[in-house]
Amino acid sequence: MNEYDKDRYRFNGKEQRMADNGQFQGKVPDISKTEFDYAQDVIRKLAGYFQTRVVGQQMLKLSLIAGILADGHILLESVPGLAKTTAAKAISDAVDGKFSRIQCTPDLLPSDIIGTQIYHQETGGFETIFGPVFANFVLLDEVNRSSAKTQSAMLEAMQERQVTIGGVSYRMPEDIFIVIATQNPIEQEGTYPLSEAQTDRFMIKEKITYPSPEEETEILTRMEQGSLGKQPPVLTIQDVDKVQEIVGKVYADAAIKKYIADIVNATRHADEVLPENMRGYVRIGASPRASIAFLSIAKAVALMQGRTYVIPDDVKRMRHQVLRHRVNLSYAAVADGVEPEMVIDQLVGSVRTP
């Protein structure tokens, strides 16, 4: 019995339970066997392509693939040289869509991103020139090196999927539009920290860690063999668009939604649930976008795990990615060397798992 058949068995009739622990009432899944198999094939191809270009970084692979399947923007953070740009480029190269890379610098202007109008003296009229933001995948490299004015040019595109040039609004690509931004957390000179409004637009934030000695040895071997170069795409934009639709059909029980809401609510009342020695560490809690991100990304993770329904572990697994850029720590926490992940673990642990 394959995973889909197991789901059918668990969901067979209203009296059946959704999961093995018997906590959730089930229902017949909306995802057909054909759709399930199709989604699994797309996921395998994305994961396989990623592994040909990036060594190790399993959590990064999960975050990037889940973020794309959930149709969310992704923020990557690490010290220099840990393949942020390579990973973002690899996951977009796997799909035969339009890709744009924007290298952010302090002198970058909003018009360099969204486009501008050019006056033609011969005709006496203006021509609208679209910027690199009009693509399926947009890589904002070192986003925190651009000014706040330039960063704000992306807000409308990321939230409303449109930009305004010369008073006229233009829609982004109808099928897929995903922004993958990278930033360096250690360099301060010539950087402009992202505002809360900007970071909140990213569905998830992934931190990239150093490779193990074995992984670094594999990197050297592949570099020597020349096997880390770009490969032909293995998917089309239509493939990704279709799987995004399938992800939307993944079943999330009412208990799961309440669990997500309780976690996000705990971030807003942190002093009531955190241990005494951590009270005062949270300055601002997460917005409702966090709840939306939790549900979307948990559905994508569930499908990646071969299930047509969400379980609490899918939510817990992505807790850091969804909350680390939304839970704003106080100066006391920074002074005490407390990382956001430590606070997040305490907050999530305080909420009863259904």
C-alpha positions as CSV (number, residue, x, y, z in Angstrom):
1,M,0.0,0.0,0.0
2,N,1.6,3.3,-1.1
3,E,1.4,6.6,0.9
4,Y,-1.6,7.8,-1.2
5,D,-3.5,4.6,-0.6
6,K,-2.8,4.9,3.1
7,D,-4.3,8.4,3.0
8,R,-7.4,7.0,1.2
9,Y,-7.7,4.4,4.0
10,R,-7.4,6.9,6.8
11,F,-9.8,9.3,5.1
12,N,-12.3,6.6,4.1
13,G,-15.6,7.8,5.5
14,K,-16.4,10.4,8.0
15,E,-15.9,8.0,10.9
16,Q,-12.3,7.4,10.1
17,R,-9.6,9.4,11.8
18,M,-7.2,11.7,9.9
19,A,-3.9,10.5,11.5
20,D,-2.5,7.4,13.3
21,N,-2.8,9.2,16.7
22,G,-6.6,9.4,16.2
23,Q,-6.7,13.1,17.0
24,F,-8.4,14.4,13.9
25,Q,-11.7,13.7,12.1
26,G,-11.0,12.8,8.5
27,K,-12.7,13.3,5.1
28,V,-12.1,12.0,1.6
29,P,-9.1,13.9,0.1
30,D,-9.7,16.3,-2.8
31,I,-6.4,15.2,-4.4
32,S,-6.7,12.4,-6.9
33,K,-4.2,9.6,-7.3
34,T,-3.1,11.1,-10.6
35,E,-2.5,14.5,-9.0
36,F,-0.7,13.0,-6.1
37,D,1.7,11.0,-8.3
38,Y,2.2,14.1,-10.5
39,A,3.2,16.2,-7.5
40,Q,5.6,13.6,-6.2
41,D,7.3,13.4,-9.6
42,V,7.7,17.2,-9.7
43,I,9.1,17.2,-6.1
44,R,11.6,14.5,-6.9
45,K,12.8,16.4,-9.9
46,L,13.2,19.6,-8.0
47,A,15.1,17.9,-5.2
48,G,17.3,15.9,-7.6
49,Y,18.2,19.0,-9.6
50,F,19.1,20.9,-6.3
51,Q,21.4,18.1,-5.2
52,T,23.3,18.2,-8.5
53,R,24.2,21.8,-7.8
54,V,24.4,22.1,-4.0
55,V,26.1,19.7,-1.6
56,G,24.3,18.9,1.6
57,Q,22.1,21.7,3.0
58,Q,19.1,19.5,3.4
59,M,17.1,22.1,5.5
60,L,17.8,24.7,2.8
61,K,16.6,22.3,0.1
62,L,13.4,21.7,2.1
63,S,12.8,25.4,2.6
64,L,13.4,26.4,-1.0
65,I,11.2,23.6,-2.5
66,A,8.4,24.1,0.1
67,G,8.6,27.9,-0.4
68,I,8.2,27.6,-4.2
69,L,5.4,25.0,-3.9
70,A,3.6,27.2,-1.4
71,D,4.0,30.2,-3.7
72,G,5.9,32.3,-1.2
73,H,8.8,34.6,-1.2
74,I,12.0,33.4,0.4
75,L,14.7,35.2,2.4
76,L,18.1,33.5,2.7
77,E,20.7,34.6,5.3
78,S,24.3,33.5,5.9
79,V,27.9,34.7,6.1
80,P,29.6,35.1,2.7
81,G,30.5,32.1,0.6
82,L,27.9,29.6,1.8
83,A,26.1,29.3,-1.6
84,K,23.1,31.5,-1.0
85,T,23.1,32.7,-4.5
86,T,24.0,29.3,-5.9
87,A,21.1,27.7,-4.1
88,A,18.6,30.3,-5.2
89,K,19.9,30.1,-8.8
90,A,19.8,26.3,-8.7
91,I,16.2,26.0,-7.7
92,S,15.1,28.5,-10.3
93,D,17.3,26.9,-13.0
94,A,15.4,23.7,-12.5
95,V,12.3,25.4,-14.0
96,D,12.2,26.6,-17.5
97,G,10.8,30.1,-16.7
98,K,12.1,33.6,-16.8
99,F,14.8,34.4,-14.3
100,S,16.2,37.8,-13.3
101,R,19.0,38.6,-11.0
102,I,19.3,42.0,-9.3
103,Q,22.5,42.8,-7.6
104,C,21.6,45.3,-4.9
105,T,23.9,48.2,-4.2
106,P,23.5,51.5,-2.3
107,D,23.1,53.4,-5.6
108,L,20.4,51.1,-7.0
109,L,17.2,53.1,-7.8
110,P,13.6,51.9,-7.7
111,S,13.4,52.4,-11.5
112,D,16.3,50.0,-11.9
113,I,14.0,47.3,-10.5
114,I,10.5,48.0,-11.6
115,G,11.2,50.0,-14.8
116,T,10.6,53.5,-16.0
117,Q,9.2,55.7,-18.8
118,I,11.4,57.0,-21.6
119,Y,10.4,60.1,-23.6
120,H,10.9,59.9,-27.4
121,Q,11.4,63.3,-28.9
122,E,10.6,62.0,-32.4
123,T,7.1,60.8,-31.5
124,G,6.5,63.2,-28.5
125,G,5.3,60.2,-26.4
126,F,6.6,58.0,-23.6
127,E,7.6,54.4,-23.8
128,T,7.3,52.2,-20.8
129,I,10.4,50.1,-20.2
130,F,9.8,47.2,-17.8
131,G,12.5,46.3,-15.2
132,P,14.0,43.0,-14.2
133,V,11.2,42.4,-11.6
134,F,9.0,41.2,-14.4
135,A,10.1,37.6,-14.2
136,N,9.0,34.3,-12.8
137,F,11.9,34.1,-10.4
138,V,13.6,37.2,-9.1
139,L,16.9,36.9,-7.2
140,L,17.6,40.0,-5.0
141,D,21.2,39.5,-4.2
142,E,22.4,41.2,-1.0
143,V,19.0,42.9,-0.6
144,N,20.2,44.7,2.5
145,R,22.7,46.7,0.5
146,S,20.0,48.6,-1.3
147,S,18.5,51.7,0.3
148,A,15.1,51.8,2.1
149,K,13.6,53.6,-0.9
150,T,14.7,50.9,-3.3
151,Q,13.7,48.1,-1.0
152,S,10.2,49.7,-0.8
153,A,9.9,49.4,-4.6
154,M,9.5,45.6,-4.1
155,L,6.7,45.9,-1.5
156,E,3.9,46.4,-4.1
157,A,5.3,43.7,-6.4
158,M,5.6,41.1,-3.5
159,Q,2.3,41.8,-1.9
160,E,0.0,43.0,-4.7
161,R,1.8,41.3,-7.6
162,Q,1.8,44.5,-9.6
163,V,4.0,47.6,-9.9
164,T,3.1,51.2,-10.8
165,I,5.0,53.0,-13.4
166,G,4.0,56.5,-14.4
167,G,0.7,56.2,-12.6
168,V,-0.2,53.0,-14.5
169,S,-0.3,49.6,-12.7
170,Y,1.1,46.6,-14.5
171,R,0.5,43.0,-13.3
172,M,3.4,40.6,-12.6
173,P,3.5,37.2,-14.4
174,E,0.1,35.5,-13.8
175,D,1.5,32.0,-13.3
176,I,4.6,32.1,-11.1
177,F,6.2,35.1,-9.4
178,I,8.6,34.3,-6.5
179,V,11.2,36.6,-5.0
180,I,14.3,34.9,-3.5
181,A,16.4,37.5,-1.5
182,T,19.8,37.0,0.1
183,Q,21.4,39.0,2.8
184,N,24.7,39.0,4.8
185,P,24.1,39.4,8.6
186,I,27.6,40.4,9.7
187,E,28.6,43.3,7.4
188,Q,27.1,46.6,8.6
189,E,29.0,49.2,6.6
190,G,27.0,50.1,3.5
191,T,24.0,48.1,4.5
192,Y,20.4,49.0,5.2
193,P,18.5,46.6,7.5
194,L,15.2,45.4,6.2
195,S,12.2,47.0,7.8
196,E,9.6,44.8,9.6
197,A,7.1,45.6,6.7
198,Q,9.6,44.3,4.2
199,T,10.6,41.1,6.0
200,D,7.0,40.3,6.8
201,R,6.4,39.9,3.0
202,F,8.7,36.9,3.0
203,M,6.9,33.7,3.7
204,I,10.0,32.1,5.2
205,K,13.5,33.0,6.2
206,E,16.2,30.3,6.1
207,K,19.6,30.5,7.7
208,I,22.4,28.7,5.9
209,T,25.1,26.9,8.0
210,Y,28.6,25.9,7.3
211,P,29.0,22.5,5.5
212,S,30.5,19.5,7.4
213,P,34.1,18.5,6.5
214,E,32.7,15.5,4.5
215,E,30.4,17.8,2.6
216,E,33.2,20.3,1.9
217,T,35.4,17.5,0.6
218,E,32.5,16.5,-1.8
219,I,32.3,20.2,-2.9
220,L,36.0,20.1,-3.8
221,T,35.6,16.8,-5.6
222,R,32.7,18.1,-7.7
223,M,34.5,21.3,-8.5
224,E,37.5,19.4,-9.7
225,Q,35.2,17.2,-11.9
226,G,33.3,20.3,-13.1
227,S,30.0,18.7,-12.1
228,L,28.5,21.7,-10.3
229,G,27.7,23.7,-13.4
230,K,24.3,24.6,-14.8
231,Q,22.2,21.7,-16.1
232,P,19.2,21.9,-18.5
233,P,15.8,22.6,-16.7
234,V,13.8,19.5,-15.7
235,L,10.4,21.3,-15.2
236,T,8.2,23.9,-16.8
237,I,6.4,26.8,-15.2
238,Q,3.2,24.9,-15.8
239,D,4.5,22.0,-13.7
240,V,5.1,24.3,-10.7
241,D,1.8,26.1,-11.2
242,K,-0.1,22.8,-11.2
243,V,1.6,21.5,-8.1
244,Q,0.9,24.8,-6.3
245,E,-2.8,24.1,-7.0
246,I,-2.4,20.6,-5.6
247,V,-0.7,22.0,-2.5
248,G,-3.8,24.2,-2.0
249,K,-5.9,21.0,-1.8
250,V,-3.9,19.4,1.0
251,Y,-6.3,18.9,3.9
252,A,-5.7,20.9,7.2
253,D,-8.0,20.0,10.0
254,A,-9.7,22.7,12.1
255,A,-7.5,21.5,15.0
256,I,-4.4,22.3,12.9
257,K,-5.6,25.8,12.1
258,K,-6.3,26.4,15.8
259,Y,-2.8,25.1,16.7
260,I,-1.3,27.6,14.2
261,A,-3.4,30.5,15.5
262,D,-2.4,29.6,19.1
263,I,1.3,29.6,18.2
264,V,1.1,33.0,16.5
265,N,-1.0,34.4,19.4
266,A,1.6,33.2,21.9
267,T,4.2,35.4,20.1
268,R,1.9,38.4,20.9
269,H,1.6,37.6,24.6
270,A,5.1,36.2,25.1
271,D,5.6,37.4,28.6
272,E,2.6,35.3,29.7
273,V,4.0,32.1,28.4
274,L,7.8,32.5,28.5
275,P,9.9,31.4,31.5
276,E,10.6,34.2,34.0
277,N,14.2,34.6,32.8
278,M,13.1,35.2,29.2
279,R,10.3,37.7,29.9
280,G,10.7,41.0,28.2
281,Y,12.7,39.4,25.3
282,V,9.9,39.8,22.7
283,R,9.2,43.4,21.6
284,I,6.7,42.7,18.8
285,G,4.9,39.4,18.0
286,A,4.0,38.0,14.6
287,S,1.3,39.3,12.3
288,P,-1.6,37.3,10.7
289,R,0.8,36.8,7.7
290,A,2.6,34.3,10.0
291,S,-0.5,32.2,10.3
292,I,-1.1,32.3,6.6
293,A,2.5,31.4,6.0
294,F,2.3,28.5,8.5
295,L,-0.7,27.0,6.9
296,S,0.7,27.3,3.3
297,I,4.2,26.0,4.1
298,A,2.8,23.2,6.3
299,K,0.7,22.0,3.4
300,A,3.7,22.0,1.1
301,V,5.8,20.1,3.6
302,A,3.0,17.5,4.0
303,L,2.9,16.9,0.3
304,M,6.7,16.7,0.2
305,Q,6.4,14.0,2.9
306,G,4.0,12.0,0.8
307,R,0.8,13.0,2.6
308,T,-2.4,14.7,1.5
309,Y,-3.1,16.1,5.0
310,V,-1.2,18.3,7.5
311,I,0.0,17.0,10.9
312,P,1.3,19.1,13.8
313,D,4.9,18.0,13.0
314,D,4.6,19.8,9.6
315,V,3.9,23.0,11.5
316,K,6.6,22.5,14.1
317,R,9.2,21.6,11.5
318,M,8.9,25.1,9.9
319,R,8.6,27.1,13.1
320,H,12.0,28.8,12.8
321,Q,11.6,29.6,9.1
322,V,8.2,31.2,9.6
323,L,8.8,33.1,12.8
324,R,12.5,34.0,13.0
325,H,12.0,37.2,11.0
326,R,8.7,38.0,12.5
327,V,9.4,37.7,16.2
328,N,11.1,41.0,17.0
329,L,13.4,40.7,20.0
330,S,14.1,43.4,22.5
331,Y,17.4,45.0,23.3
332,A,17.6,43.0,26.5
333,A,17.5,39.8,24.4
334,V,20.2,41.0,22.0
335,A,22.4,42.1,25.0
336,D,22.0,38.6,26.6
337,G,23.0,36.9,23.3
338,V,19.6,35.3,22.9
339,E,18.8,34.0,19.4
340,P,15.3,34.2,17.9
341,E,15.2,30.4,17.6
342,M,15.6,30.0,21.4
343,V,12.6,32.2,22.0
344,I,10.6,30.5,19.2
345,D,11.2,27.0,20.7
346,Q,9.9,28.2,24.1
347,L,6.9,29.9,22.5
348,V,5.9,26.8,20.4
349,G,6.6,24.5,23.4
350,S,4.1,26.5,25.5
351,V,1.3,25.7,23.1
352,R,-0.5,22.4,23.5
353,T,0.0,20.1,20.5
354,P,-3.4,18.7,19.2
